[in-house]
């Protein structure tokens, strides 16, 4: 990833959070944007092991997480830590925008 400029990422964050009032609402709005736009399922490598990202969720501790599977095993991985495949799935710019949000 990393194909969008800081200005483009800021514009995506602004688009998602325009009507929010606090950090909790901003996170919910970003979650909704990622959930609606990220094309799942897709496969990626996590610590050298191929996993399938089946969806995303909002964890109780306030993080957006990817719902990953490998065979019968299930694991949530924070979206901040999830490596995206090349080529990235459709909607991956929203993952990048979420990551940008946390660096600000």
C-alpha positions as CSV (number, residue, x, y, z in Angstrom):
1,X,0.0,0.0,0.0
2,X,1.2,3.5,0.6
3,X,0.0,4.7,-2.7
4,X,-2.2,7.6,-1.4
5,X,-0.7,10.9,-0.3
6,X,-1.2,12.3,3.2
7,X,-3.7,14.8,1.7
8,X,-5.7,12.0,0.1
9,X,-5.7,10.0,3.3
10,X,-6.8,13.0,5.3
11,X,-9.6,13.6,2.8
12,X,-10.8,10.0,3.3
13,X,-10.7,10.3,7.0
14,X,-12.6,13.6,6.8
15,X,-15.2,12.0,4.5
16,X,-15.8,9.2,7.0
17,X,-15.9,11.3,10.1
18,X,-17.5,14.5,8.9
19,X,-20.6,14.2,11.2
20,X,-18.9,12.8,14.3
21,X,-18.6,14.5,17.6
22,X,-15.9,12.5,19.5
23,X,-13.2,9.9,19.1
24,X,-15.7,7.0,19.7
25,X,-17.9,8.2,16.9
26,X,-14.9,8.7,14.7
27,X,-13.8,5.1,15.2
28,X,-17.4,3.9,14.5
29,X,-17.5,5.9,11.3
30,X,-14.1,4.6,10.2
31,X,-15.2,1.1,11.0
32,X,-18.3,1.5,8.9
33,X,-16.2,2.9,5.9
34,X,-13.8,0.0,6.1
35,X,-16.6,-2.6,6.5
36,X,-18.6,-1.2,3.6
37,X,-15.7,-0.8,1.2
38,X,-13.1,-3.6,1.9
39,X,-13.6,-6.5,-0.4
40,X,-13.5,-9.7,1.6
41,X,-12.6,-12.5,1.6
42,X,-9.0,-12.2,0.6
43,X,-5.8,-14.1,1.5
44,X,-2.7,-12.6,3.0
45,X,0.4,-13.8,4.8
46,X,0.6,-13.4,8.5
47,X,4.0,-14.4,10.0
48,X,4.7,-16.4,6.9
49,X,1.4,-18.3,7.1
50,X,-1.4,-17.8,4.6
51,X,-4.7,-16.7,6.3
52,X,-8.0,-15.7,4.8
53,X,-9.6,-12.5,6.0
54,X,-13.3,-13.2,6.1
55,X,-14.5,-9.8,7.5
56,X,-13.8,-7.1,10.0
57,X,-15.2,-6.3,13.4
58,X,-15.0,-3.6,16.1
59,X,-13.4,-5.1,19.2
60,X,-14.5,-4.4,22.8
61,X,-11.3,-2.5,23.4
62,X,-12.0,-0.1,20.5
63,X,-9.8,-1.5,17.7
64,X,-10.9,-2.5,14.2
65,X,-9.8,-6.1,13.8
66,X,-9.7,-8.5,10.8
67,X,-11.5,-11.8,11.3
68,X,-9.0,-14.3,9.9
69,X,-9.2,-18.1,9.4
70,X,-6.8,-20.9,8.5
71,X,-8.6,-24.2,8.2
72,X,-10.5,-24.7,11.4
73,X,-8.6,-22.0,13.3
74,X,-10.0,-18.5,13.9
75,X,-8.0,-15.4,15.0
76,X,-8.6,-11.7,15.1
77,X,-5.8,-9.5,14.0
78,X,-5.7,-5.8,14.6
79,X,-6.1,-3.9,11.3
80,X,-3.1,-1.8,12.2
81,X,-1.0,-5.0,12.2
82,X,-2.6,-6.8,9.2
83,X,-0.3,-7.1,6.2
84,X,-2.2,-6.5,3.0
85,X,-1.5,-8.6,-0.1
86,X,-0.2,-7.4,-3.4
87,X,-2.3,-6.5,-5.2
88,X,-4.4,-5.1,-2.4
89,X,-8.1,-5.9,-2.3
90,X,-10.6,-3.3,-3.4
91,X,-11.3,-0.9,-0.7
92,X,-7.8,-1.2,0.9
93,X,-7.5,2.6,0.7
94,X,-9.8,2.7,3.7
95,X,-7.5,0.4,5.7
96,X,-4.7,2.9,4.8
97,X,-6.9,5.8,5.9
98,X,-7.6,4.0,9.2
99,X,-3.9,3.6,9.8
100,X,-3.3,7.2,8.9
101,X,-5.9,8.3,11.4
102,X,-4.0,6.5,14.2
103,X,-0.7,8.3,13.3
104,X,-2.3,11.7,13.7
